[in-house]
Each structure stands twice: as structure tokens, then as C-alpha cells.
């Protein structure tokens, strides 16, 4: 019988951890126990997401800037890094990073009518 699991950990976010061997009976292989200390769990309801703003407008802006770039002096040499750095500069300018706050709403089944009726009923009970 074999059980193989992989566990990936970001050592820069979780600095306080230990990995210990665990003997598991007559087998010649030890299990590895990962112990995480002082874990910070982010609130699951809201967390930031950083994405590039890519839409039809930014794509057309990207194409426009690539078209206006003078590529003559770049292609004369064999400097691939120069070509790529120009491309990256235009890419980062055209598609900026934008921070979105993701609101995770697990109660999508609650409609506005239910909320209104429940609030009225709750106030009546309270009174």
C-alpha cells in the first residue's frame, strides 16, 4: 500500500514551521509531519485580488503603442533583451495592475424580498 501526498508551502509567508519524521510501524519509510505555528488566516469574506486590467480598450491601446514604437534601431542588432524590454514597458503601461476587493457572498440564495420580509418580521418579534 502506498500513499504519496505533496504539500507546497510558501516559506516567506509561513516562516514558523517544522517538519518532523514520524515512524509508521514496520515500514522502512517514515511519514513527514508538517507543523505550522502562528498561522494567519485571512478573512474569507473579503480579500484583495490583484489583476491586470485587460479589456477591448486596453488591448487596442496596447496595439496602438506597439505600432507607434520605432523598431528600426532595435532589429539591427541581435539584442533580444532590448526588444523584450520595450515590449514589457508597453505591456505594463497598457495593462496596469488593479486591486479588486473580492466580496465572497455565500448567501446568494437570499433575495431582496426575503431580506425585506425577514427584517420586518424580526422587528415585529423584537417589539
C-alpha positions in Angstrom: 0.0 0.0 0.0 1.4 3.4 -0.9 0.2 6.9 -0.1 2.0 9.8 -1.7 1.0 13.4 -0.9 2.6 16.6 -1.9 2.5 19.7 0.2 3.7 23.0 -1.0 4.4 25.8 1.4 5.5 29.4 0.9 8.4 29.8 3.2 8.3 33.6 3.0 4.7 33.8 4.2 4.9 30.9 6.7 8.2 31.3 8.4 7.4 29.5 11.6 7.0 25.8 10.7 8.7 22.5 11.4 8.9 19.2 9.6 9.4 16.1 11.7 9.7 12.4 10.8 7.0 10.1 12.1 7.7 6.3 12.3 4.8 4.4 10.9 5.2 0.8 12.0 7.1 -1.9 10.3 7.6 0.2 7.1 11.1 1.3 6.2 9.8 4.8 5.2 8.9 7.5 7.7 6.0 9.9 7.3 6.7 13.6 7.4 4.6 15.7 9.7 4.4 19.4 8.9 3.6 21.6 11.9 2.5 25.2 11.1 2.8 27.7 14.0 1.0 31.0 14.3 -1.0 30.7 11.1 -2.7 33.9 9.9 -5.9 33.0 8.2 -7.3 35.9 6.1 -11.0 36.7 6.5 -12.6 34.7 3.7 -15.4 37.2 3.1 -13.1 39.9 1.7 -9.7 39.6 0.3 -7.8 41.6 -2.3 -7.2 40.3 -5.8 -4.6 42.0 -8.0 -5.2 41.6 -11.7 -4.2 43.3 -14.9 -6.9 45.5 -16.4 -7.4 43.8 -19.8 -10.4 44.8 -21.9 -11.0 45.8 -25.5 -9.9 49.4 -24.8 -6.6 48.4 -23.2 -5.9 45.9 -25.9 -6.4 48.5 -28.6 -4.2 50.9 -26.7 -1.5 48.2 -26.5 -1.6 47.6 -30.2 -1.5 51.4 -30.9 1.6 51.9 -28.7 3.3 48.9 -30.4 2.5 50.4 -33.8 4.0 53.8 -32.8 7.2 52.3 -31.4 10.2 52.8 -33.6 11.6 49.2 -34.0 14.3 50.2 -36.6 17.2 50.6 -34.3 16.1 47.5 -32.2 16.1 45.0 -35.1 19.5 46.0 -36.5 21.3 44.3 -33.7 20.9 40.9 -32.1 19.9 42.3 -28.8 16.8 40.3 -27.8 16.8 41.9 -24.3 16.2 45.3 -25.8 13.3 44.1 -27.9 11.8 42.4 -24.9 12.3 45.3 -22.5 10.5 47.7 -25.0 7.7 45.1 -25.3 7.4 44.8 -21.5 7.4 48.6 -21.0 4.5 48.9 -23.4 2.7 45.9 -21.8 3.0 47.2 -18.3 1.8 50.7 -19.4 -1.2 49.4 -21.4 -2.3 46.8 -18.9 -1.9 48.2 -15.4 -2.3 46.2 -12.2 -5.6 46.9 -10.4 -6.5 45.9 -6.9 -10.0 44.4 -6.5 -11.7 43.6 -3.2 -13.5 40.3 -3.6 -16.6 40.1 -1.5 -17.4 36.4 -1.1 -21.2 36.2 -0.5 -22.2 32.6 0.3 -25.8 33.6 0.7 -26.7 34.3 -2.9 -30.0 32.4 -2.4 -31.3 35.2 -0.2 -33.3 37.6 -2.4 -34.2 41.2 -1.7 -37.8 40.2 -0.9 -36.7 37.6 1.7 -34.4 40.2 3.3 -37.2 42.8 3.5 -39.7 40.4 4.8 -37.3 38.9 7.3 -36.3 42.3 8.6 -39.9 43.3 9.1 -40.7 40.0 10.9 -37.5 40.4 13.1 -38.6 43.9 14.1 -42.1 42.7 14.9 -40.7 40.0 17.1 -38.3 42.4 18.8 -41.1 44.8 19.6 
